[in-house]
């Protein structure tokens, strides 16, 4: 039987600083997901409510893959350097930040024998249950990850702003009105 939630934090020694740092990682990631969605919306010329109805149902890794495909399809031709930079940035997000974020958000937390740290045990199950490796983190370590996510999002938003500047000049994205029958 599991412990009540109010006792769980004490049992794994999660300080208020740890809890706040983990929450910051979650919020920073949600901000970045929103910018990835907006990039997809802008490149597909979807309206806000319709776009939300579509992208809200898509998980992070699939959303990044969709965004990369759209960048390859629509940005690479007119702006190959920009497309390469965005693709490399998405690779950094999905290959570097995403696994670290998942470790902070989805791992099992435990007691660390190091002062000021908590221990995480990542658990994955994609057809086969995998554990570990265990790692010890201070609240400052977790805040550093939140800062990395924030900086990656600032860079992503810069790319989004650049694309928004360019789209009006790209005839291959400008939506033509539907012909009446």
N, C-alpha and C positions, 0 to 999 in steps of 0.2 A: 504494500500500500504506500502511495506517495505521501510526502509531507504537505501540510497546508502551505500555500504560497507565502504566507507571512513568515513561516519558519525556514523556508527554503533559502532565502538570501543569507540568513545567519549560518545555516549549515554549510554553505560553500564559501563563506567569508567574502561575499561581494559587498564591497564598501559602497557608500553613496557615490563616491567618485567613479567607481567602476560602472555602476548602474547608469550614471549620467553619461559616461563616455560611450557605453554601448548604445544608449539612446541617441547620442549624437551621430554615431555611425549609421544607425537606421534612418535618421532624418536626412543626413547628407546624401545617402544612397537614393532615397525617395526623390530628392531634388534632381539628382542626375537622371534618374529614370524619366522624370517629367521632360527634361531637355531632350532625351533620346526620342521620346514620343513626339515632341514638337518638331524635331528634325524629320521624322517620318511623315508627320502631317503636312509639313511645308513641301516636301519633295513630291508628295502624292496629291497635293492640292485638296486635301480633305478639310471640311469645315470642322470647327471645334467640337460641337456636340456629336456629330457623326464620327469624328476621329476618336473621341473618347469611347464611344460605343464599340469601336473596333480594338484599339490598342490596350484598353483596360483588361482585356482577356488574354493578353499575350505575356508570357513570362520574360524575364530580363534577357536571358541568353538568346531567345528567339527574336526579341525586339532588336537586339544589337545586330543579329544576322540580317534581319530585314533592312535595318538602316545601312549596313555595309553593302548590301545588294543594291539598294537605291542609289547610294553614293557611286558605286561602280557603274551603274546604268546611266545615271543622269548628271553626275558631276565630273566624272573622269574625262569625258570627251572635251568639254569646254575648259575645264580647270584640272588638268592631271596632277599638278603639284598639290592643290588643295585636297583632291580626292585621296592622294597617297598619305597626306598628313592626317586626314580624318580616319582613314582605315587603320593607320598605325596607332592612332589614339584609341580607337575601339579595341584593337588588339591588346593594348595596355590595360584598358578597363576590364575586358572579359578574361584576359589571361593572368593579370596581376591583382587588380583591385577586387574583382568579383570573388575569387576564392578566399581572399583575406576577409572580406565583408561577411561571406557565408560562415567562415570560422567563428567570427565574433557574434553573429546573430543566431546561428543554428546549432552550435556545439553544446555539449553538456559541460556545465561548469562544476569545478570541484575545488577542494582545498589545496592550496600550494603551501609548500614548506618554506617558501621564500617570503620574507617580510614585504608587505605592501603589494603582493601579487595574488592573482587568482589563477587557477589552472583550467585550461579548456581541453576537452577531448572531442575532436571532430568525429562525427559519425555520418557515414554516407551509405546509401542503399539504392543503387541503380542496378538491380538484378543480383547484387551480391553485397552483403553487409561488410563494411570496412570501418575500422577504428583507427584513430590516431593520425599522426603522433601527438602525444600530449605536449602542451606548451604552457609556459608561465607568462602572464601578462600583467603589467601594472596598469593603472588607470591612464597614466601618461602614454604608455605604448598604444593603448586603444585610441586615445585622443589623437595621436600622431597619424593613425590610420584614417580617422575622421578628417583630419587636415589634408591628407593625400587625396581623399575622395573629393573634398571641397575644391582643391586646386585643379583636379582633373575635370570637375564640372565647370569651373571658370573657363578652362581651355575649351571644353566642349561648347559652352555658350558662345565663345568667340567664333567658333566655326559656324554655329547656328546663325549668328548675326551676319557673318560674311555671306552665307548662302541666301539669307533673306535679302541682302543687297543685290545679289546676282540674279535671283529668280526672275525679276521683272524683265531682265534683258535676255533671258533664255527662252527662245521660241519653242523648244522641245518640251518645256514644262507648262507653259501658259495653256490653260484649258480653253479649248474652243467650245462655243455653245453647241448644244445638241441640235441636230437638224430636225425640223418638224416633218412629220409624215403626212 
